[in-house]
Structure formats: C-alpha cells, structure tokens
Amino acid sequence: MRVVAGTHGGRRLTAPRGAAIRPTADRVREALFSILGPLGGARVLDLYAGAGTLGIEALSRGAVWATFVDVARPAVAAVEANLEALGLAGDVVRADARTFLRNASAARHTYDLVLLDPPYRQAAGLGRDLSGPLRAVLAPAGRVVTESDRRAPLELDLRLDDERRYGDTIIRIHGS
C-alpha cells in the first residue's frame, strides 16, 4: 500500500498485523480522488478506517484535518503509525461507526468529506443505520463516498451524485 499522489505521493503505508483489512486498490483511490477534485481546506472523516489509506490520501491532497474511526485495535494502531511515519496529524478514534456518528452529531461536528469503506460482508446491512447520522454530520455541500462490493452495495438514503465500478468494487459519491 502506498499514498498515490499529493505531498506524500509514493510513500508506503503499513497495514494492521493479522487483521483482515482490504485496502482500497491504488487505481481505485487514484480514480476516486481524481473525481473528487481539489480538497484544499476539507475536513475529512474516514469511517471503517482500516490502515487509514483513504483519509491519508485526502490529507496528502490538501485536506486540513482527518478523523479516523475504526473499532479494531490493530487498525487504530496502524493508522497512528502511518500518521506518525508521514508526519501528519489527525484524530484517531477507536469506536463503532454508529456510536461515533451519534457522538459527533451531538457535539455538532461536521465534515466536508466522509469516506465509508466498511467490510464488504457488512456493507449491505448498514445503509439504514448510517444514513440519518451521516446527514447530521455532513457540512453544507459535503460529500459521502462509499466503497462496497457491487453484488451487495452499501445503499444510503442520500442523493447519489456519481457511481463508478472497478471490477467487483463500486464507488458511490453522495451529496448533502
């Protein structure tokens, strides 16, 4: 795994040891961030962060802050190690995505870009539970990006702005 582009382009990232992490392929990340365009000044939320590849890519491309959320200890440790190795700052939170969203909403935190890459086997069942809480933390003109398996996609009750397929992976970009 590596950062595809931006100020940290080409730098290697580490994955959690022993965890069944499925990082977003380099070519998919490159295509996604090309579609998203400039991220200067964006506040990013990387839910189901894994090794943090999506949020770190956003930081490398100009986002000013990223919050990384994952429930697994090895994932949280990997994100912390990757941020430290690259000299990047961000919040790293060990929590369930739904709990985090509830707390972020109560604290009135908002994000310009939310990156959602849950385990593929869980994705199809998450849409109903995440749609409302996501809407509550999305900044005006904010976007939510989902990655899931095309055979069992993550369906959010948010406006769908774009959808792309890369093999068995489907990327959806939702607006506020």
C-alpha positions in Angstrom: 0.0 0.0 0.0 1.2 3.5 -0.8 -0.1 7.1 -1.0 -1.0 7.6 -4.6 -0.5 11.4 -5.0 -0.1 14.7 -3.3 2.5 15.9 -0.9 3.1 12.3 0.3 2.7 10.5 -3.0 4.7 7.3 -3.3 5.1 6.9 0.5 4.4 3.4 1.8 1.8 2.7 4.4 1.6 -0.3 6.8 -1.5 -2.5 7.3 -2.6 -3.9 10.7 -0.9 -7.1 11.5 -3.2 -10.2 11.5 -6.3 -8.2 10.6 -8.4 -9.0 7.5 -8.1 -5.5 6.1 -8.9 -5.0 2.4 -7.3 -1.7 1.5 -8.7 0.3 -1.4 -6.7 -0.5 -4.5 -4.3 2.2 -5.7 -6.0 2.5 -9.1 -9.4 2.9 -7.4 -8.1 5.6 -5.0 -6.4 7.4 -7.9 -9.7 7.4 -9.9 -11.8 8.4 -6.8 -9.6 11.4 -5.8 -9.5 12.5 -9.4 -13.3 12.6 -9.5 -13.4 14.4 -6.1 -11.1 17.1 -7.3 -9.3 19.6 -5.0 -9.6 19.0 -1.3 -7.9 22.1 0.0 -9.3 23.0 3.4 -11.6 20.0 3.7 -12.3 18.3 7.0 -12.5 14.6 6.4 -14.0 11.7 8.3 -12.6 8.2 7.5 -15.1 5.7 8.9 -14.1 2.0 9.0 -10.6 3.4 8.5 -8.6 0.2 8.4 -5.0 1.4 7.8 -6.3 4.9 7.1 -5.4 4.9 3.4 -8.4 6.9 2.2 -8.1 9.6 4.9 -4.3 9.8 4.5 -4.8 10.2 0.7 -7.1 13.1 1.4 -4.6 14.7 3.7 -1.9 14.3 1.1 -4.1 16.0 -1.4 -4.8 19.1 0.7 -7.4 18.2 3.3 -6.7 20.2 6.5 -7.8 17.6 9.0 -8.9 14.0 9.1 -10.6 11.9 11.8 -10.0 8.2 11.5 -12.5 5.8 13.1 -12.2 2.0 13.5 -13.4 -0.4 16.1 -10.3 -2.8 15.8 -7.3 -2.1 17.9 -4.8 -3.3 15.2 -6.4 -0.8 12.7 -6.2 2.1 15.1 -2.5 1.2 15.8 -1.8 1.1 12.1 -3.4 4.5 11.4 -1.4 6.0 14.3 1.8 4.5 12.9 1.1 5.7 9.4 0.3 9.2 10.5 3.4 9.4 12.6 5.6 8.0 9.8 4.3 10.6 7.4 4.4 13.5 9.9 0.6 14.0 9.6 -1.8 15.0 12.3 -5.4 13.7 12.8 -7.8 12.3 15.3 -7.7 8.5 15.6 -10.7 7.1 17.5 -11.4 3.5 18.4 -15.2 3.3 18.2 -18.1 1.7 16.3 -19.1 3.9 13.4 -22.7 4.4 14.6 -21.6 5.4 18.1 -19.0 7.8 16.7 -21.6 9.4 14.4 -24.1 9.8 17.2 -21.4 11.5 19.4 -20.1 13.6 16.6 -23.7 14.8 15.8 -24.3 15.6 19.5 -21.1 17.6 19.6 -22.1 19.4 16.3 -19.0 18.2 14.4 -19.3 18.5 10.6 -17.2 17.1 7.8 -16.8 18.1 4.2 -15.9 14.6 3.1 -16.9 11.3 4.7 -15.2 8.2 3.4 -17.0 5.0 4.2 -15.3 1.7 3.4 -16.9 -1.0 5.7 -16.1 -4.7 5.5 -17.8 -5.8 2.3 -19.8 -8.5 4.1 -21.4 -5.9 6.4 -22.0 -3.1 3.8 -25.4 -4.1 2.5 -26.9 -4.0 6.0 -25.5 -0.6 7.1 -27.4 1.9 4.9 -30.5 2.4 7.0 -28.5 2.8 10.3 -25.9 5.2 8.8 -28.0 7.5 6.5 -29.5 9.7 9.2 -26.4 10.1 11.3 -24.3 10.8 8.2 -26.7 13.5 7.2 -26.3 15.1 10.6 -22.5 15.4 10.4 -22.3 16.4 6.7 -21.3 20.0 6.1 -23.3 22.0 3.6 -22.1 20.9 0.1 -20.4 17.9 1.8 -20.0 14.6 0.2 -20.1 11.0 1.3 -18.1 8.4 -0.6 -18.9 4.7 -0.2 -16.9 1.7 -1.3 -18.5 -1.7 -1.4 -18.9 -4.9 -3.4 -21.1 -4.3 -6.5 -23.0 -7.5 -5.6 -24.0 -6.2 -2.2 -23.7 -2.4 -2.3 -24.0 0.0 0.6 -27.2 1.8 -0.1 -27.5 5.2 1.6 -30.6 7.4 1.7 -28.6 10.4 0.4 -28.6 12.0 -3.0 -26.5 9.9 -5.4 -24.2 12.2 -7.5 -21.9 9.6 -9.1 -21.3 5.9 -9.3 -18.3 4.0 -10.7 -17.4 0.3 -11.0 -13.9 -1.0 -10.8 -14.1 -4.8 -11.1 -16.1 -6.0 -8.2 -15.8 -2.7 -6.4 -18.4 0.0 -6.6 -17.7 3.6 -5.6 -20.7 5.9 -4.9 -20.5 9.6 -4.2 -23.4 11.1 -2.4 -24.2 14.8 -1.8 -25.9 16.5 1.1 
